[in-house]
Amino acid sequence: MCYSARIEADYRKYVRDYGAAITLSEFVDLFYRWAKPKTKLYIPRGVVMSFRDEPAIAPLIAEHDAQQQTELEQELFAQRQRLVDAERKLQTKTTKAALESQRIASSKIERALGKMAELRRTVPEGDDLRIFPRHYAPVMVMENGRRVVKPMRYQLRPAGKPAFYDDKFPGTYNARRDSLDGYWRGVFGCTHGVIIADAFYENVNRHRAESRELEPGEEVENLVLEFKPRTGAPMLIACLWSRWTAPGEPDLLSFAAITDDPPPEVAAAGHDRCVIPIKAEHVDAWLNPDPKNLQALQAILDDRERPYYEHRLAA
C-alpha cells in the first residue's frame, strides 16, 4: 500500500497550473483547529509554509508555532537535565538503567532540536513535503462545475460511518481498485479527487527487493523505498474522497489514493501495489463522475500515465 507520498504542498501550483480555485475558508477552519492547544491534527510543514503569507492564516501559524516552541523548550530543558543526571551516575558506576536513560535523553534532545529547526525553516526540506496516514493535504475536486482545492485528511472515513471506523479500518488511506465496486461503492462514481505528487513510498521486505528467498535463520527486514517517475513529471494521482458530518463535530473531509497491480519495475522491487496517475486530459471527467457509467471511470484508470518508476532507498 502507498503509505506515504511526497506531495505538491503549495496550493498556488494547483491554481496556477491546473486552473483551480481555493476554498480558503476551509483551510482557515483547519488551521484554526490545528492552532488550538493539544489538538491532534497533522499538517505537513510544506503545506504550512505555503500559507505563511495568507493574512487569515498567518496568525494561526504563529500561534501554533509559539505553543510548539514553548513545549519543545520545556522538553529540551527536562531531557538535558536527565542526560546530566545519567552521565553523573555513569561516572561512578555503569548501570543498565543509567545507560538507557542516557540513550533516551540524547534521542529526545536530538528530536526536540530537530523540531525547533523545523519551526524556523522557510524552505521545505526532508520530510516537509511528505504525507502519512491522517496527515492533511491539498486535494483537487470539482465543485459547481469548477476545479477547487480543499484540505483533506489522508485516510478516508466515508459519510455515515462511525468515528471508530478510522481505527477499525486503519488501511483506508488507500482504495484497492479491485474493491471499488464493492467496499468503496457509494464513494466510487460519486466523489473523486486528485492529488499532485512526485514520489510515493512503500514498505518492502529486503529479500523480496533483492529477488531472493530468506536465508536459513534470517529474519525479515523492512526497507522503505521511494518510487519516482524517471521523467520527473508530477503525477495526478486518482483519489476518492468523502465529507463526513456528525452532530457537534466539525466536518471531516478525507481521501484515499486508488492503488492497482504494480508495473514490472515496482513488482521487481518487492511491492505488489502502485498508485494510479491519470492523464491530464481525463482530469475533468474523473472529477465529475457519472455514477451510472462506472465503466467510463474504469476506462480512465486503464488509460493511465505509465512512467517508468525508478526507486531508491528512502532516507
C-alpha positions as CSV (number, residue, x, y, z in Angstrom):
1,M,0.0,0.0,0.0
2,C,1.1,3.6,-0.6
3,Y,1.6,4.6,3.0
4,S,3.3,7.9,2.1
5,A,3.8,10.3,-0.8
6,R,5.7,13.4,-1.5
7,I,3.1,15.9,-2.5
8,E,2.8,19.3,-4.1
9,A,2.2,21.2,-0.9
10,D,1.8,24.7,-2.4
11,Y,-1.8,25.3,-3.3
12,R,-0.7,28.0,-5.7
13,K,0.6,25.4,-8.1
14,Y,-2.9,23.9,-8.3
15,V,-4.3,27.4,-9.0
16,R,-1.6,28.4,-11.5
17,D,-1.1,25.1,-13.4
18,Y,-4.5,23.5,-13.2
19,G,-6.9,26.4,-13.1
20,A,-8.2,25.5,-9.7
21,A,-9.7,27.9,-7.1
22,I,-9.0,27.5,-3.4
23,T,-11.7,27.1,-0.7
24,L,-9.8,29.4,1.6
25,S,-12.5,29.3,4.3
26,E,-12.0,25.5,4.8
27,F,-8.2,26.0,5.1
28,V,-8.8,28.7,7.6
29,D,-11.1,26.4,9.6
30,L,-8.5,23.6,9.5
31,F,-5.6,25.9,10.7
32,Y,-7.9,27.4,13.4
33,R,-8.5,23.9,14.8
34,W,-4.8,23.0,14.3
35,A,-3.7,26.0,16.4
36,K,-5.7,25.0,19.4
37,P,-3.5,23.5,22.2
38,K,-3.4,19.7,22.4
39,T,-5.3,19.3,19.1
40,K,-4.2,16.2,17.2
41,L,-4.3,17.5,13.6
42,Y,-1.3,16.8,11.4
43,I,-0.4,19.3,8.6
44,P,2.9,18.7,6.8
45,R,5.3,21.6,7.2
46,G,5.5,22.1,3.5
47,V,1.7,22.9,3.5
48,V,2.1,25.2,6.5
49,M,4.9,27.1,4.7
50,S,2.7,27.7,1.6
51,F,0.2,29.7,3.8
52,R,2.6,31.9,5.7
53,D,1.6,34.9,3.7
54,E,-2.1,34.4,3.8
55,P,-3.5,37.1,6.2
56,A,-6.2,34.9,7.6
57,I,-3.9,32.0,8.3
58,A,-0.5,33.5,9.2
59,P,-1.6,34.5,12.7
60,L,-2.8,30.9,13.3
61,I,0.5,29.5,12.2
62,A,2.3,31.9,14.5
63,E,0.1,30.9,17.4
64,H,0.7,27.2,16.8
65,D,4.4,27.6,16.4
66,A,4.7,29.7,19.6
67,Q,3.0,26.9,21.5
68,Q,5.2,24.3,19.9
69,Q,8.3,26.3,20.7
70,T,7.4,26.6,24.4
71,E,6.7,22.9,24.7
72,L,9.9,22.0,22.9
73,E,12.0,24.3,25.1
74,Q,10.4,22.7,28.2
75,E,11.1,19.2,26.8
76,L,14.7,20.2,25.9
77,F,15.3,21.5,29.5
78,A,14.0,18.4,31.1
79,Q,15.9,16.0,28.8
80,R,19.2,17.9,29.2
81,Q,18.8,17.6,33.0
82,R,18.0,13.9,32.6
83,L,21.2,13.5,30.5
84,V,23.3,15.3,33.1
85,D,21.9,13.1,35.8
86,A,22.5,9.9,33.8
87,E,26.1,10.9,33.0
88,R,26.8,11.8,36.6
89,K,25.7,8.3,37.6
90,L,27.8,6.7,34.9
91,Q,30.9,8.4,36.2
92,T,30.7,6.4,39.4
93,K,29.1,3.2,38.2
94,T,27.9,1.8,34.8
95,T,24.4,0.6,35.1
96,K,21.9,-0.6,32.5
97,A,19.3,2.0,33.8
98,A,21.8,4.9,33.5
99,L,22.8,3.9,30.0
100,E,19.2,3.6,28.9
101,S,18.4,7.0,30.5
102,Q,21.4,8.5,28.7
103,R,20.3,7.0,25.4
104,I,16.6,8.1,25.7
105,A,17.6,11.6,26.8
106,S,20.1,12.0,23.9
107,S,17.4,10.8,21.4
108,K,14.8,13.2,22.7
109,I,17.2,16.1,22.8
110,E,18.0,15.5,19.1
111,R,14.3,15.2,18.2
112,A,13.5,18.4,20.1
113,L,16.3,20.4,18.4
114,G,15.1,19.0,15.0
115,K,11.5,20.1,15.6
116,M,12.7,23.6,16.7
117,A,14.7,23.9,13.5
118,E,11.7,22.8,11.5
119,L,9.7,25.7,13.0
120,R,12.3,28.1,11.8
121,R,12.5,26.8,8.2
122,T,11.2,28.8,5.4
123,V,12.1,26.4,2.5
124,P,10.8,22.8,2.6
125,E,13.4,20.1,3.1
126,G,13.5,16.5,4.2
127,D,10.0,15.1,5.0
128,D,8.3,18.6,4.9
129,L,6.5,17.6,1.7
130,R,5.6,14.0,2.7
131,I,2.1,12.9,3.8
132,F,1.5,9.9,6.0
133,P,-1.9,8.4,7.1
134,R,-4.0,11.0,8.9
135,H,-2.0,14.0,7.6
136,Y,-3.8,16.8,5.7
137,A,-3.0,17.6,2.1
138,P,-4.5,19.8,-0.7
139,V,-6.8,17.8,-2.9
140,M,-8.3,19.0,-6.1
141,V,-12.0,18.2,-6.6
142,M,-14.9,19.5,-8.7
143,E,-17.4,21.9,-7.1
144,N,-20.2,23.7,-9.0
145,G,-18.5,22.9,-12.3
146,R,-15.1,24.3,-11.3
147,R,-11.9,22.7,-10.1
148,V,-11.3,23.7,-6.5
149,V,-8.6,22.8,-3.9
150,K,-9.7,21.6,-0.4
151,P,-7.8,20.4,2.6
152,M,-8.4,16.7,3.3
153,R,-7.1,14.1,5.7
154,Y,-5.2,11.2,4.1
155,Q,-7.4,8.3,5.4
156,L,-10.9,8.1,4.1
157,R,-13.8,8.0,6.5
158,P,-17.0,7.6,4.4
159,A,-20.0,9.7,5.2
160,G,-22.3,7.9,7.6
161,K,-19.7,5.7,9.1
162,P,-18.9,5.9,12.9
163,A,-15.8,7.7,14.0
164,F,-14.2,4.5,15.2
165,Y,-14.1,3.4,11.6
166,D,-10.6,5.1,11.4
167,D,-9.2,2.6,14.0
168,K,-11.2,-0.4,12.9
169,F,-10.0,0.0,9.3
170,P,-6.6,1.8,9.5
171,G,-5.7,0.9,5.9
172,T,-8.4,3.1,4.4
173,Y,-5.8,5.7,3.2
174,N,-5.7,3.5,0.1
175,A,-8.5,2.2,-2.0
176,R,-7.8,-1.0,-3.9
177,R,-9.0,-0.8,-7.5
178,D,-10.5,-4.4,-7.3
179,S,-12.6,-3.2,-4.4
180,L,-14.1,0.0,-6.0
181,D,-17.3,-1.7,-6.9
182,G,-17.6,-3.4,-3.5
183,Y,-16.1,-2.0,-0.4
184,W,-15.9,1.5,-1.9
185,R,-19.3,1.6,-3.5
186,G,-21.1,4.8,-2.6
187,V,-17.9,6.7,-3.0
188,F,-16.5,5.4,-6.3
189,G,-18.5,7.1,-9.0
190,C,-19.7,9.8,-6.7
191,T,-16.8,11.9,-5.1
192,H,-13.4,11.8,-6.8
193,G,-10.3,13.8,-6.3
194,V,-6.7,14.2,-7.5
195,I,-3.5,14.9,-5.5
196,I,-0.3,16.1,-7.2
197,A,2.8,14.2,-6.1
198,D,6.2,13.5,-7.5
199,A,7.1,10.3,-5.5
200,F,5.5,7.6,-3.4
201,Y,6.9,5.4,-0.7
202,E,6.4,1.7,0.1
203,N,7.5,-0.7,2.7
204,V,9.1,-3.8,1.2
205,N,11.0,-6.8,2.5
206,R,14.7,-6.8,1.8
207,H,14.8,-10.3,0.4
208,R,11.9,-9.6,-1.9
209,A,13.6,-6.4,-3.1
210,E,16.7,-8.4,-3.8
211,S,14.6,-11.1,-5.6
212,R,15.6,-14.0,-3.3
213,E,14.3,-16.2,-0.6
214,L,15.1,-15.8,3.1
215,E,18.3,-17.5,4.1
216,P,18.1,-20.1,6.9
217,G,17.7,-18.3,10.2
218,E,17.4,-14.9,8.5
219,E,14.7,-12.6,9.9
220,V,12.5,-10.5,7.6
221,E,14.0,-6.9,7.3
222,N,11.9,-4.0,6.2
223,L,13.0,-1.3,3.8
224,V,11.4,1.9,2.8
225,L,11.7,2.6,-1.0
226,E,11.0,5.8,-2.8
227,F,9.5,5.4,-6.2
228,K,9.6,8.3,-8.7
229,P,8.8,8.7,-12.4
230,R,12.0,8.7,-14.4
231,T,10.7,11.7,-16.3
232,G,10.5,13.8,-13.2
233,A,6.9,14.8,-14.2
234,P,4.3,15.2,-11.4
235,M,1.7,12.6,-11.0
236,L,-2.0,13.3,-10.9
237,I,-2.9,10.5,-8.5
238,A,-6.6,9.3,-8.7
239,C,-8.4,9.5,-5.3
240,L,-11.7,9.0,-3.7
241,W,-13.0,11.4,-1.0
242,S,-15.9,12.0,1.3
243,R,-17.3,14.6,3.6
244,W,-18.2,13.1,7.0
245,T,-20.6,15.0,9.3
246,A,-21.9,14.4,12.8
247,P,-23.8,16.5,15.3
248,G,-21.5,18.6,17.4
249,E,-18.4,17.6,15.3
250,P,-16.5,19.6,12.7
251,D,-16.9,18.3,9.2
252,L,-14.2,15.9,8.2
253,L,-13.0,15.9,4.5
254,S,-10.9,12.8,3.9
255,F,-9.4,10.9,0.9
256,A,-7.8,7.7,-0.2
257,A,-5.5,7.1,-3.1
258,I,-6.5,4.4,-5.5
259,T,-4.0,1.6,-6.0
260,D,-3.7,-1.2,-8.5
261,D,-1.4,-4.0,-9.6
262,P,2.1,-2.7,-10.0
263,P,4.1,-2.3,-13.2
264,P,7.0,-4.7,-13.6
265,E,9.7,-2.4,-12.2
266,V,7.7,-1.8,-8.9
267,A,6.9,-5.5,-8.6
268,A,10.6,-6.4,-9.1
269,A,11.5,-4.0,-6.3
270,G,9.3,-6.1,-4.0
271,H,6.0,-4.4,-3.8
272,D,2.6,-5.6,-5.0
273,R,0.6,-2.3,-5.3
274,C,1.0,1.1,-7.1
275,V,-0.8,4.4,-7.2
276,I,-2.7,5.3,-10.4
277,P,-1.6,8.6,-12.1
278,I,-4.3,9.7,-14.5
279,K,-3.7,11.7,-17.7
280,A,-4.3,15.4,-17.6
281,E,-6.9,15.2,-20.3
282,H,-9.0,13.0,-18.1
283,V,-9.0,15.2,-15.0
284,D,-12.3,16.9,-15.5
285,A,-14.1,13.6,-16.4
286,W,-12.6,12.0,-13.3
287,L,-13.5,14.8,-11.0
288,N,-17.1,14.9,-12.4
289,P,-18.0,11.2,-12.3
290,D,-21.3,9.7,-13.6
291,P,-22.3,7.0,-11.1
292,K,-24.4,5.4,-13.8
293,N,-21.3,5.0,-16.0
294,L,-18.7,3.3,-13.9
295,Q,-17.2,1.7,-17.0
296,A,-16.1,5.1,-18.3
297,L,-14.3,5.7,-15.0
298,Q,-12.6,2.4,-15.1
299,A,-11.5,3.3,-18.7
300,I,-9.8,6.4,-17.3
301,L,-7.9,4.2,-14.8
302,D,-6.9,1.9,-17.6
303,D,-5.7,4.7,-19.8
304,R,-3.3,6.0,-17.1
305,E,0.1,7.6,-17.3
306,R,2.6,4.8,-17.4
307,P,6.0,6.3,-16.4
308,Y,9.0,4.1,-15.6
309,Y,9.4,4.2,-11.8
310,E,12.9,4.5,-10.6
311,H,13.5,3.6,-6.9
312,R,16.0,4.2,-4.2
313,L,16.3,3.5,-0.5
314,A,14.4,6.3,1.3
315,A,16.5,8.4,3.7
